[in-house]
């Protein structure tokens, strides 16, 4: 009887963990692709650009295209509709905290000089 209870407990744990994985994967799929963004109060050269999220070899990767430059994102985390990551722009760490909807997102960008609002839409 004890063995049956342990097996049942293990089976329940596996189903719970699988549901988190499925939810996580569906949320990741929602952000994949190219998103144009606007940060109206940023310095002129950084007010517009693209955020690109891709899945390669089972891992989620991202980068930003700002002007002619491509910058990789670090510490990319997807938690439901929320996506957080950081990147270095001209040797300054910039932290992003975004909330995605179906075809748009809003959030904040924080760096050494303060916090700015960011918004964007799927291309």
C-alpha positions, 0 to 999 in steps of 0.5 A: 500500500505504501508503494502505491501511495508513493507512486501516486504522489510521484505521478501527481508531482510529474503532472504538476511539473509538466503543467508548468512546463507547458504554460512556460512554453506557451508563454515563450511562444507568445513573445517569439518574433520581432517587436518594434519599441519606442522609448520617447524620453530616451536619448535621441539615438535610443528612442526606437528600435527592435527587440527580437526573441528567438528559440534556438536549440531549445533555448530562448534568446533575444537581442535588440537592434538599435540603429545599426547595432545588435545587442544581446540580452542577458538574464532573459526570464519569461514569467507569465506575461512578464518578461525581464532581461538586461543588456549593455548599451555603451558599457551601461547596464539597462534593465527591462521589465515588460508586460506582453499582451497579444500584439503589444507590450508596455513596461519600464527601462531602468538605467543609471540615470533613471527609469523610462517608459517603453512600449511596443508592438509586434511586427 
